Amino acid sequence: MKRIVTCLLLAALVPAAQAQPREGKTRELSVSGSYQRYSSGSSSSSSAFLISPRLGIFVHRGFEIEPEVLLMFATGATVYVLNGNVSYNFVGEGKAVPFLLLGYGIANTVPLFNIPTTKVEYSVGVLNVGAGVKAFLTEDIALRFEYRYQNFSGDGGTTNYSFSGYSYSITRKIDVRLHTVQFGLSVLL
């Protein structure tokens, strides 16, 4: 896992001559507001609206690395989500640019509506899959619409307890799916 993250970060630092979707542009700054719906193994669900910034680096025409770092400070603990995403922008002559996103990351929490649910002592895997479209208003500014699916999963093992002759075990597992629709603005730099 560390190798994947390291490779993605190294690739982001290597400027490529043909990396830009527009002549002379190699980076993209995006700010999105998103509607997020949370569901778990039970039938309950809830939703919220949040805002998130992102910096993308084009490494080859249409291919973009979008690292995401989310640090949160909870009571008595620092929690994080680190994602290494790769997206492909279907660059053409039109003003609409569809894109696909795929990535993986690690976390020590599940951020429901950007609020950590709890800090865990083991790594939680984060699968990111998304698709969207950027509608360019000018050559460098676009409205962005994106759907993102994230699956947070991890297994902290089993802890055995005994009390007054009774024994029981607790298995710590996380399996949470987030469905997010993001609306925002992208600026090519």
Backbone hydrogen bonds, N-H to C=O, Kabsch-Sander energy under -0.5 kcal/mol:
donor,donor_aa,acceptor,acceptor_aa,energy
5,V,1,M,-2.1
6,T,2,K,-2.5
7,C,3,R,-2.8
8,L,4,I,-2.4
9,L,5,V,-2.3
10,L,6,T,-2.6
11,A,7,C,-2.5
12,A,8,L,-1.6
13,L,9,L,-1.0
13,L,10,L,-0.6
14,V,10,L,-0.6
14,V,11,A,-0.7
19,A,16,A,-1.5
25,K,22,R,-2.3
26,T,24,G,-0.5
28,E,56,G,-2.5
29,L,187,V,-2.7
30,S,28,E,-0.5
30,S,54,R,-2.9
31,V,185,L,-2.4
32,S,52,S,-2.8
33,G,183,F,-3.9
34,S,50,L,-3.9
35,Y,181,V,-3.3
36,Q,34,S,-0.6
36,Q,48,A,-3.1
37,R,179,H,-2.7
38,Y,46,S,-3.2
39,S,177,R,-1.4
40,S,44,S,-0.9
46,S,38,Y,-1.4
48,A,36,Q,-1.9
50,L,34,S,-2.6
52,S,32,S,-3.1
54,R,30,S,-2.2
55,L,67,P,-0.6
56,G,28,E,-3.4
57,I,65,I,-2.6
58,F,26,T,-2.5
59,V,63,F,-1.8
60,H,19,A,-0.5
60,H,63,F,-1.3
61,R,18,Q,-1.2
62,G,19,A,-0.6
63,F,60,H,-2.4
64,E,87,S,-2.9
65,I,57,I,-2.9
66,E,64,E,-0.5
66,E,85,N,-2.7
68,E,83,N,-2.5
70,L,81,V,-2.6
71,L,69,V,-0.5
72,M,79,V,-2.9
74,A,72,M,-0.7
74,A,77,A,-2.4
77,A,74,A,-1.9
79,V,72,M,-3.1
79,V,77,A,-0.5
81,V,70,L,-1.8
82,L,106,I,-3.1
83,N,68,E,-2.8
83,N,81,V,-0.5
84,G,104,Y,-2.3
85,N,66,E,-0.9
85,N,83,N,-0.6
86,V,102,L,-3.0
87,S,64,E,-3.1
88,Y,100,L,-2.3
89,N,62,G,-3.2
89,N,87,S,-0.5
90,F,88,Y,-0.5
90,F,98,P,-3.1
91,V,89,N,-1.9
97,V,134,K,-3.1
99,F,132,G,-2.6
100,L,88,Y,-1.8
101,L,130,G,-2.7
102,L,86,V,-2.5
103,G,128,N,-2.3
104,Y,84,G,-1.5
105,G,126,V,-1.9
106,I,82,L,-2.1
107,A,124,V,-1.7
108,N,80,Y,-1.8
112,L,110,V,-1.2
112,L,115,I,-1.7
113,F,111,P,-0.8
114,N,111,P,-0.7
115,I,112,L,-1.1
117,T,110,V,-1.4
120,V,108,N,-2.5
124,V,107,A,-2.9
125,G,153,S,-3.1
126,V,105,G,-2.3
127,L,151,N,-2.2
128,N,103,G,-2.6
129,V,149,Y,-2.4
130,G,101,L,-2.5
131,A,147,Y,-1.9
132,G,99,F,-2.3
133,V,145,F,-2.4
134,K,97,V,-2.2
135,A,133,V,-0.5
135,A,143,L,-2.8
136,F,95,K,-3.4
136,F,134,K,-0.7
137,L,141,I,-2.6
138,T,141,I,-1.8
142,A,186,S,-2.8
143,L,135,A,-2.7
144,R,184,G,-2.8
145,F,133,V,-2.4
146,E,182,Q,-2.6
147,Y,131,A,-2.9
148,R,180,T,-3.2
149,Y,129,V,-3.3
150,Q,178,L,-2.5
151,N,127,L,-1.8
152,F,150,Q,-0.5
152,F,176,V,-3.0
153,S,125,G,-2.4
153,S,151,N,-0.6
154,G,174,I,-2.1
156,G,172,R,-3.2
157,G,172,R,-0.6
159,T,170,I,-2.6
161,Y,168,Y,-3.4
163,F,166,Y,-3.0
166,Y,163,F,-2.2
168,Y,161,Y,-2.7
170,I,159,T,-2.4
172,R,157,G,-2.6
172,R,170,I,-0.5
173,K,171,T,-0.8
174,I,154,G,-2.9
176,V,152,F,-2.7
177,R,39,S,-1.3
178,L,150,Q,-3.0
179,H,37,R,-2.0
180,T,148,R,-3.0
180,T,178,L,-0.5
181,V,35,Y,-2.8
182,Q,146,E,-3.7
182,Q,180,T,-0.5
183,F,33,G,-3.7
184,G,144,R,-2.7
185,L,31,V,-2.5
186,S,142,A,-3.0
187,V,29,L,-2.7
188,L,140,D,-2.7
189,L,27,R,-2.9
